[in-house]
Amino acid sequence: MSKGCGKLDESGAAEIRSDGTYPAKLNNIIKLFESLPEDERRETLVSYADNAKKQEPRAGEDFNLVDVRKDEECMDTVGVYLHVDENGKAHIRMTLGPEVQTLTRAMTAVLCKGLEGCTPQEILDLPSDFVTRIVGAELVRIRSQTIYYVLTRIKSICKVYLDRERMTQAQVA
Amino acid sequence: MATHPTQYAHPEALVETDWLEKHLEDEGIRIVESNEDVLLYGTGHIPGAVHIDWRADLQDPVIRDYISPEKFAELCSRNGITPDTTCIFYGDKANWWACYALWAFRLFGHEKVKILNGGRDKWKAEGRPMTRDVPKYSKTNYPVSKKRFDKEIRAFADEALAQSKAGKPLIDVRSPGEYKGEITHMPEYPQEGVLRGGHIPGAKSMPWKTATNDDATFKPASELAKIYLDQCGVSPDTDTVVYCRIGERSSHTWFVLTYLLGLDNVRNYDGSWTEWGNKVGAPIEKGA
């Protein structure tokens, strides 16, 4: 089983985590944020938030699963769109309602970019402790906890995808 | 039946968006943005506005309390504020955090405070100018205030309990579901660590939003009087305590009662439900 995404292994079917914990693209983003002083960290988060719109589905794209809903714990509708290609790699798009907080928008762009090309299982296995390394401890506080929500929703759609795949395989067997 | 006021008690405590746009460069004012969304200021703000973060700037970093008078003086000094500066607060969420920041400024005795009626959303919806340029003001030498006005405008848990036992006006400004104890979080928000649901015995439910119009501006004085004087039993003769979850929504109601209705005996119980709902042995009522 793959341990993460980053470099392709010999078969090309799985990828290897860059540092044993996080996918390579996500790891690069984490390192970038950790290298920044607090004011630049915030500016960079705002830049990521500005780019959240670019993570929306594009014309002509097909998806294996779509999950658009407004949960009780979130201020607005969040849509997650999952496409898994022929190599088993996940490509995630997201839509966010206008009331979604800036920090949550930033995390959306971070995750769509950082998890690009991982398998659904790798995304499901991802620990959430990297969030504070990106956002910084000061911004993880009461009234900003929805930064974890986007990761939860991405994991949720990956789990549904994997459950369905297993059911299909079981039926075939 | 009592005659209700037709004008706000302190109309000077509000500025309208149209007025502010014409006075952006006035000397003697400082526009202060204070939001729930911690990065919102960085996405654009009213030209010349400074950012004051309710958590990082106004609260003590370790214990649950406000900063010291020395830290408040530093905060004002680095934002170019003097005791004579009129601070005009605005922000997201219909000015919850703007009112919270204003209330905190009053805690330290800063008297010249105003709210931008309608807040950030109204300013933006009207297409008024926004910028990402962060202004720089010459540092001032704000004097360290000799006292904090906790006794005058802030209530602690034991005072909220005394208010409850005495049957004096106690207003719960949270949503009806929180008041009834049906939910232990704000609608559309995650859990914030409250163990018990319900309200302080004797508290009247009057959600903060009752005081505002759809565009987040405040309702006219006569309507506010009907809501708070008639329905909540608030009066100039009796002191009143308001509370919510962490003190920001109740700051909004505190502003309404203090500045728009002119009551000078209103205190904000900022420990609010995140303290009361976790406090061992605190009495709780459930239901409507």
HADDOCK unambig.tbl for C-alpha pairs under 7 A between the chains (distance, minus, plus):
assign (segid A and resid 46 and name CA) (segid B and resid 39 and name CA) 6.82 0.50 0.50
assign (segid A and resid 46 and name CA) (segid B and resid 42 and name CA) 6.59 0.50 0.50
assign (segid A and resid 46 and name CA) (segid B and resid 43 and name CA) 6.43 0.50 0.50
assign (segid A and resid 72 and name CA) (segid B and resid 187 and name CA) 6.55 0.50 0.50
assign (segid A and resid 72 and name CA) (segid B and resid 188 and name CA) 4.93 0.50 0.50
assign (segid A and resid 73 and name CA) (segid B and resid 187 and name CA) 6.95 0.50 0.50
assign (segid A and resid 73 and name CA) (segid B and resid 188 and name CA) 4.45 0.50 0.50
assign (segid A and resid 73 and name CA) (segid B and resid 189 and name CA) 4.31 0.50 0.50
assign (segid A and resid 73 and name CA) (segid B and resid 190 and name CA) 4.55 0.50 0.50
assign (segid A and resid 74 and name CA) (segid B and resid 188 and name CA) 4.78 0.50 0.50
assign (segid A and resid 74 and name CA) (segid B and resid 189 and name CA) 5.57 0.50 0.50
assign (segid A and resid 75 and name CA) (segid B and resid 188 and name CA) 4.86 0.50 0.50
assign (segid A and resid 75 and name CA) (segid B and resid 189 and name CA) 6.74 0.50 0.50
assign (segid A and resid 101 and name CA) (segid B and resid 37 and name CA) 5.81 0.50 0.50
assign (segid A and resid 102 and name CA) (segid B and resid 37 and name CA) 6.57 0.50 0.50
assign (segid A and resid 102 and name CA) (segid B and resid 39 and name CA) 5.84 0.50 0.50
assign (segid A and resid 102 and name CA) (segid B and resid 40 and name CA) 6.14 0.50 0.50
assign (segid A and resid 103 and name CA) (segid B and resid 39 and name CA) 6.49 0.50 0.50
assign (segid A and resid 142 and name CA) (segid B and resid 192 and name CA) 6.74 0.50 0.50
assign (segid A and resid 143 and name CA) (segid B and resid 36 and name CA) 6.91 0.50 0.50
